[in-house]
Amino acid sequence: MNIFDYMDEYDYEQLAMYTDKQSGLRALICIHDTTLGPACGGTRMWPFATEEEAITDVLRLARAMTYKSALAGLDLGGGKALIIGDPRTGKSEGLFRAHGRFVNTLGGRFLTTEDVGTVVEDIVHMRKETPYAAGLPESMGGLGGAEVITGYGLYRGAQACCAEVFGSDSLEGRTVAIQGFGKVASNFARHLIEDGAGIIAADVDEGRIALASEMGATIVAPDDIYAAECDVFSPCALGGVLNSDTIPRIRAPIVAGAANNQLLEDRHAAELRDAGILYAPDFAINSGGVIAIACELAGYGRDAALDMASGVYQTISDVIARAKSDGVTTAEAANRQAEARIESVRNVRDVYGGKGPRKG
């Protein structure tokens, strides 16, 4: 890909790369937009096959974070960090302290937390080198892992989808097929179980499958999850799972999951709509993580974060309503809603305050 042309097309601000030979760190940080506030996004650790694959991923994820924060009503922009490496074998205190120093070089333009392949303990190491890492344990004044907040927001978004499709937001008696039974998905599942919903689960990790089985889920092979007979299909693993090969296999009238970048391409939102499937845009429904960061940095507690995550219900309802009124897909409606908020702030008139040279 031509990186500069891509960044120009989608209005990116910055792409930074960092290497530390002693710790083995090879990392990227992308800042997409800081109109609403400092860029915010998790640090993902993954063994990318190529550097181009990693750059493509960090660019897409950072842009999605801009829209996620805007839709959630937060005063944060969008960014993302990636560490190239295997989270099962490549972690060390030195690696994450080096990454914390990398984050610190940006002077607060980028705030980060855990993501795929990273956990609270990794954030603790980063925090030794930078104040711009959140997601600390409750014993250290943080909110702990954001998966509780994200899982609850996902549950509320699924309720909003059910209200639209079935005329009731109750999940009692519904069946939800969860692809990827990680931290967010298992917290989502707890709410479903409390409501009396049935769960079908698939994962490539035996430990996660064991947990899903203990929680009463019906286990299917990873490739069979798409065709599971259910009311809600919930992608909670990696991105790109909604595409021309998988969409025709989906038997659910609703897709509502926590994975980032679920659509392989933008056009697949229209394929879902044409197949009669209501799609909850991922960046609209999985905002619990960034909500948790915002609350922790502001000094708010877990109750405040859960209250804000409950607002995902209204966000999804508004996106559905806008899609109907504008005659567009829910993905495009969510984009328009986020862009409208960003532009409203970007266009605020600059009033000179009389202290020193005027900005710009």
Secondary structure, DSSP 8 states (H G I E B T S, - for coil): --HHHHHHHTT--EEEEEEETTTTEEEEEEEEE-SSSSEE--EEEE--SSHHHHHHHHHHHHHHHHHHHHHTT-S-EEEEEEEES-TTTS--HHHHHHHHHHHHTTTTSEEB-B-TT--HHHHHHHHTT-S-B----GGGTS---THHHHHHHHHHHHHHHHHHHHS----TT-EEEEE--SHHHHHHHHHHHHHT-EEEEE-S-HHHHHHHHHTT-EE--GGGSTT---SEEEE-S-S--BSTTTGGG---SEE----SS-BSSTTHHHHHHHTT-EE--HHHH-THHHHHHHHHHHT--HHHHHHHHHTHHHHHHHHHHHHHHHTS-HHHHHHHHHHHHHHHHHTS-----SSSS---
